[in-house]
Amino acid sequence: MRRLGAVDLPLHGGKAPQWLLIRMKRLAHAIFELIVDDYGVHGAIERLADPLWFQSLSCALAYDWHSSGTTTVVCGVLKTVIEPEEFGFGVAGGKGKRSRSTLSDIDALGGTFNLSDATLAELKYASRISAKVDNACVQDGYQLYHHSMFVTERGEWAVIQQGMNPSDRYARRYHWLSSSLKEYVEEPHQGIVGRHCQTVLDLTARASRGCRGTSVDLVKTEPRELERMYKDLSAQSRRLPEHQTTLAAFDLVPEAELTSELKSTARAGRLYRLPSRVNWDALRAAYDTQPSNYVQFLSIQGIGPATVRALALVSELIYGEPASWRDPVKYSFAFGGKDGVPYPVDRRTMDETTELLQAAMKMANVKPPAAFTIRK
C-alpha cells in the first residue's frame, strides 16, 4: 500500500457559504477542463485517487485545509460540475443518504457511456467491496458515512470514501484506483488520510497475509470447533494476571481509558480485546460456502468487523499469524479556508486564478467552460 501521508480532518458542522460554492464550482470546472485536455480522463481520476493531490485540490478551491468537509463538499461540487458527456467521466454516490444511490448512479453512468452489463457488475462489486474492506479490514475506529465513485467512459474507476469517529470528532479518508489495484484485500489503497491512531488492525497490509490465510482456514473449520476454540481463548483471557491484560484482547480503546503501561503497549502495535459479539450464524454460512480466499470470505453477508477481528485474534494468539499497523503527514493550501484557517479566503486571487485558467483554455483553442455568475 502506498501510504502517501496523513492530515488531521476534524469533524466540522455547518455548510459552505453560497458565495464560496459558486467560486468552487467555477474553478473546479476550469481545472478539470485543463486536466482532461492535458492528461486525459484517466489522468483526471488518477489525480483524484491521490490523497495529497485531492487535499491540495480542496485547498485550491478555498475549502478548509483540515476539515472533514474537504471530502464531502469537494466531491459534491465535482458531482455537480462534472458532466459525463463533457468530461468522459462521472461521479456516483456521495455523503450519507446519497451514498445509497451509488449503484443506481452507476447504472445511469453505464447508460451514458454504453457500458456492458459485465462492466456494470464489476463496478458495483468494486463499490461494495471497497466499502466492506475499509469498514471491516482497516479497523481504525472510523465508520464510513461518505462514498463517492468516479467512473470513466472505459469503465475505470476511483473511490474516495470517508469515515468518522464521533468520540474524538475526527474523520479519515480512503482512496482507491482501479488501474493500480492488484488485490482488494492486500495493499489496495492509493493512500489513507487522517489523524494518527495509536492502534489499528490493518488486515490489508502485506504483513497480514498469513493472518488472512489462517482466517480463511479457520472459516473452513467446523463451526462448533471454531466456537469452542474462541470460548477457550475468552476463558483464558479472563484468567490472565492484570499485567498481562494486553495479551487478552483486541479492540480500539479511547486514549483516556488507557493506563501508561497500555499506552506504551499500544504504541508498540499490540492492544487486544476479544469482541463481545461474534456473528456465528455468518460463520456457519461461511463454512457452508467454503470460501477459497479472503475476498470471498469477506463478501459473505453478515461478515463484519467483529467477526473479522475475532478470526484475526485466533489466527495470532493461537496460530502465531499476526496482523499489522501503521499511519502517516502532509497538507497544502492555496487561497485560504472558509473557516479562516490558515487564513480567510482570498476571493480576488481565487477569481483571478480562475480567469487565468479560462484564458489559457481559450488560447489553446479549447472549448471554454460554462458561465457561472459570481456574486460579490
C-alpha positions in Angstrom: 0.0 0.0 0.0 1.3 3.5 -0.9 0.6 5.5 2.2 1.4 8.9 0.9 0.7 10.9 4.1 -1.8 11.9 6.7 -3.6 15.1 7.7 -5.9 15.9 10.6 -9.6 16.0 9.4 -11.7 17.3 12.4 -15.5 16.9 12.0 -16.9 20.4 11.2 -20.6 21.2 11.1 -22.4 23.8 9.1 -22.5 24.4 5.3 -20.2 26.0 2.8 -21.5 29.6 2.1 -23.1 30.1 -1.3 -20.5 32.7 -2.4 -17.8 30.1 -1.9 -19.7 27.3 -3.6 -20.2 29.4 -6.7 -16.5 30.0 -6.9 -15.6 26.4 -6.1 -17.8 25.1 -9.0 -16.5 27.7 -11.5 -12.8 27.0 -10.6 -13.3 23.2 -10.4 -14.8 23.2 -13.9 -11.9 25.1 -15.3 -9.3 23.0 -13.5 -10.8 19.7 -14.8 -11.1 21.0 -18.3 -7.4 21.7 -18.3 -6.6 18.3 -16.7 -8.7 16.2 -19.1 -7.3 18.2 -22.1 -3.7 17.7 -21.0 -3.8 14.3 -19.3 -7.0 12.6 -20.5 -9.8 11.1 -18.5 -7.5 8.5 -16.8 -5.2 11.3 -15.7 -8.1 13.1 -14.1 -9.3 10.2 -11.9 -5.6 9.2 -11.2 -5.1 12.6 -9.6 -8.4 12.3 -7.6 -7.2 9.0 -6.2 -4.0 10.6 -4.9 -4.9 11.7 -1.4 -2.5 14.6 -1.2 -3.4 15.8 -4.7 -7.1 15.7 -3.6 -6.2 17.6 -0.4 -4.4 20.2 -2.5 -7.4 20.5 -4.9 -9.6 21.2 -1.9 -7.3 23.9 -0.7 -7.0 25.4 -4.2 -10.8 25.5 -4.2 -10.5 27.5 -0.9 -12.1 24.9 1.3 -10.8 24.1 4.7 -7.3 22.5 4.6 -8.1 20.2 7.5 -11.8 19.8 7.6 -13.9 16.7 7.2 -15.9 18.8 4.6 -12.7 18.7 2.5 -14.0 15.4 1.3 -17.8 15.8 1.3 -18.1 19.3 -0.1 -15.4 18.9 -2.8 -16.9 15.6 -4.0 -20.3 17.2 -4.0 -19.0 20.1 -6.1 -17.4 17.7 -8.6 -20.6 15.7 -8.9 -22.4 18.9 -9.8 -20.0 20.3 -12.4 -18.5 17.1 -13.9 -20.9 16.3 -16.8 -20.2 12.8 -18.1 -20.9 13.7 -21.7 -18.4 16.7 -21.5 -15.6 15.2 -19.4 -15.7 11.5 -20.1 -16.2 10.5 -16.5 -18.9 11.0 -13.9 -19.5 10.8 -10.1 -21.7 8.3 -8.3 -22.7 8.3 -4.6 -21.9 11.0 -2.1 -22.4 11.8 1.6 -24.9 10.0 3.9 -28.1 9.1 2.0 -26.5 9.9 -1.3 -24.1 7.1 -0.8 -27.0 4.7 -1.0 -27.7 5.9 -4.6 -24.2 4.8 -5.7 -25.5 1.7 -7.5 -28.3 3.5 -9.3 -25.8 6.3 -10.2 -23.5 3.6 -11.7 -26.4 2.4 -13.8 -27.1 5.9 -15.1 -23.4 6.4 -16.0 -23.4 3.0 -17.7 -26.3 4.2 -19.9 -24.4 7.4 -20.7 -21.2 5.6 -21.6 -22.9 2.5 -23.0 -21.0 0.2 -20.6 -21.7 -3.6 -20.8 -23.6 -5.5 -18.2 -20.4 -7.2 -17.1 -18.6 -3.9 -16.6 -21.5 -2.6 -14.6 -21.5 -5.7 -12.4 -17.7 -5.2 -11.8 -18.2 -1.5 -10.9 -21.0 -2.3 -8.4 -18.8 -5.1 -6.9 -15.9 -2.7 -6.6 -18.1 -0.1 -4.8 -19.4 -2.7 -2.3 -16.1 -4.5 -1.6 -14.1 -1.3 -1.2 -16.6 -0.1 1.5 -16.5 -3.5 3.2 -12.7 -3.6 3.3 -12.4 -0.1 4.8 -15.1 -0.9 7.4 -14.0 -4.4 8.3 -10.4 -4.9 7.4 -9.0 -1.5 8.3 -10.2 -1.3 11.9 -9.2 2.2 13.0 -12.5 3.3 14.7 -13.9 5.3 11.8 -17.3 4.3 10.4 -17.9 5.2 6.7 -20.5 7.9 6.0 -19.3 9.1 2.6 -18.7 7.1 -0.5 -18.0 8.6 -4.0 -17.1 6.6 -7.0 -15.6 8.2 -10.1 -16.4 6.2 -13.3 -14.9 6.7 -16.7 -16.2 6.0 -20.2 -13.9 3.0 -20.3 -15.1 1.5 -17.0 -12.1 2.6 -15.0 -12.9 3.9 -11.5 -11.6 5.6 -8.4 -13.2 5.6 -5.0 -13.0 8.3 -2.3 -14.7 7.4 0.9 -14.6 8.8 4.4 -15.3 7.6 7.9 -16.0 9.4 11.1 -15.2 8.8 14.8 -17.8 10.7 16.8 -15.9 10.2 20.1 -12.8 12.1 19.0 -14.6 14.1 16.4 -12.2 13.4 13.5 -12.6 11.9 10.1 -10.5 9.6 7.9 -10.4 9.4 4.1 -9.6 6.4 1.9 -8.5 6.5 -1.7 -8.7 3.7 -4.3 -7.8 3.4 -8.0 -8.8 0.5 -10.3 -5.7 0.7 -12.5 -3.4 0.3 -9.5 -5.4 -2.3 -7.8 -4.0 -5.8 -7.7 -6.0 -7.3 -4.8 -8.9 -5.9 -2.9 -7.5 -7.2 0.4 -3.8 -6.5 0.1 -2.3 -3.0 -0.2 -5.4 -1.8 -2.1 -5.3 1.9 -1.3 -3.6 4.8 -3.1 -3.5 6.3 0.4 -5.3 6.9 3.6 -5.6 10.4 5.0 -6.5 11.0 8.7 -5.4 11.6 12.2 -2.8 9.3 13.7 -4.4 6.4 15.6 -2.5 4.7 18.4 -3.6 1.3 17.4 -5.1 0.0 14.1 -5.8 -3.5 13.0 -4.8 -3.4 9.3 -5.6 -6.7 7.6 -4.9 -5.2 4.2 -1.2 -4.9 4.9 1.1 -7.3 3.2 2.4 -8.3 6.6 -1.2 -9.6 7.4 -1.1 -12.1 4.6 -0.5 -15.0 6.9 -3.3 -13.9 9.2 -5.7 -13.6 6.3 -4.8 -17.1 5.1 -5.2 -18.6 8.6 -8.6 -16.8 9.0 -9.8 -18.5 5.8 -8.6 -21.8 7.0 -10.5 -21.2 10.3 -13.7 -20.4 8.4 -13.5 -23.8 6.8 -13.3 -25.4 10.2 -16.4 -27.0 11.6 -18.2 -24.1 13.3 -18.6 -25.9 16.7 -14.9 -26.5 16.8 -14.2 -22.8 16.0 -16.6 -21.6 18.6 -15.1 -23.9 21.2 -11.6 -22.6 20.3 -12.8 -19.0 20.7 -14.6 -19.6 24.0 -11.4 -21.3 25.4 -9.5 -18.2 24.3 -12.0 -16.0 26.1 -11.8 -18.0 29.3 -8.0 -17.9 29.2 -8.1 -14.1 28.8 -10.3 -13.7 32.0 -7.8 -15.8 34.0 -4.7 -13.8 32.9 -2.9 -11.6 35.5 -3.7 -7.9 35.4 -0.3 -7.0 34.0 -0.9 -9.4 31.0 -4.2 -7.8 30.1 -2.8 -6.7 26.7 -2.4 -10.3 25.8 -6.1 -10.9 26.5 -7.9 -8.9 23.8 -8.1 -6.6 20.8 -10.1 -3.5 20.2 -9.7 0.2 19.8 -9.7 1.8 23.3 -10.1 5.5 23.9 -6.7 7.0 24.9 -8.3 8.5 28.0 -9.0 5.0 29.2 -5.5 3.6 28.7 -3.0 3.2 31.6 0.5 4.4 30.9 1.5 0.7 30.5 -1.2 0.1 28.0 -0.3 3.3 26.1 3.3 2.1 25.6 1.9 -1.3 24.5 -0.5 0.3 22.1 2.3 2.4 20.6 4.3 -0.8 20.1 1.3 -2.0 18.0 -0.2 -4.6 20.3 -3.5 -3.9 22.1 -6.0 -6.8 22.4 -9.6 -7.2 23.5 -11.8 -10.0 22.3 -15.0 -8.8 20.6 -18.1 -9.2 22.8 -20.2 -10.4 19.9 -19.3 -12.7 17.0 -21.8 -13.5 14.2 -21.7 -17.2 14.5 -24.6 -17.6 12.0 -22.5 -15.8 9.4 -19.6 -18.1 10.2 -21.8 -21.1 9.8 -22.9 -19.7 6.4 -19.2 -19.2 5.5 -18.5 -22.8 6.5 -21.2 -23.9 4.1 -19.8 -21.7 1.4 -16.2 -22.8 1.9 -14.6 -19.6 0.5 -11.3 -20.2 -1.4 -9.8 -16.8 -0.4 -10.2 -13.9 1.9 -12.2 -11.7 -0.6 -14.8 -14.5 -1.0 -15.0 -14.8 2.8 -15.3 -11.0 3.2 -18.1 -10.9 0.6 -20.4 -13.2 2.6 -23.4 -11.4 4.1 -23.1 -10.9 7.8 -19.3 -10.9 8.0 -18.5 -7.7 9.7 -15.7 -6.0 11.8 -16.2 -8.1 15.0 -16.1 -11.4 13.1 -13.1 -10.4 11.1 -11.4 -9.2 14.3 -12.2 -12.5 16.1 -10.7 -14.6 13.4 -7.6 -12.4 13.3 -7.2 -12.8 17.1 -7.5 -16.6 16.9 -5.0 -16.6 14.0 -2.5 -14.5 16.0 -2.9 -15.8 19.6 -3.3 -19.5 18.8 -1.6 -19.9 15.4 1.0 -17.2 15.6 0.0 -15.4 12.4 -0.1 -11.6 13.4 -1.7 -8.7 11.6 -0.2 -5.2 11.1 -0.5 -1.4 11.9 0.7 2.0 10.5 -0.2 5.7 10.0 1.5 8.9 8.2 1.5 13.5 7.4 1.1 16.4 4.9 -1.2 19.1 3.7 -1.2 22.2 1.4 -3.4 25.2 0.8 -3.7 28.0 -1.8 -6.4 30.6 -1.2 -7.2 30.1 2.5 -10.1 28.2 4.0 -13.8 29.1 4.7 -13.2 29.0 8.5 -10.3 31.4 8.2 -7.7 28.7 8.6 -4.8 29.1 7.9 -6.2 32.5 6.7 -9.5 33.8 5.2 -10.4 33.0 1.6 -8.7 35.5 -0.8 -11.7 35.9 -3.1 -9.9 38.3 -5.5 -6.9 36.0 -6.0 -9.2 33.0 -6.4 -11.3 34.7 -9.1 -8.2 35.9 -10.9 -6.7 32.4 -10.9 -10.0 31.0 -12.4 -10.0 33.7 -15.1 -6.3 32.9 -15.9 -7.1 29.2 -16.3 -10.1 30.0 -18.5 -7.9 32.4 -20.7 -5.3 29.7 -21.1 -8.1 27.3 -22.3 -9.2 29.9 -24.9 -5.7 30.4 -26.1 -5.3 26.7 -26.5 -8.4 26.7 -28.7 -10.2 24.5 -26.1 -14.0 25.0 -25.6 -14.4 27.5 -22.7 -16.2 26.4 -19.6 -19.9 27.1 -19.0 -20.6 30.6 -17.5 -21.1 30.9 -13.7 -22.4 34.0 -12.2 -20.2 35.4 -9.4 -21.9 37.2 -6.6 -19.6 39.7 -5.0 
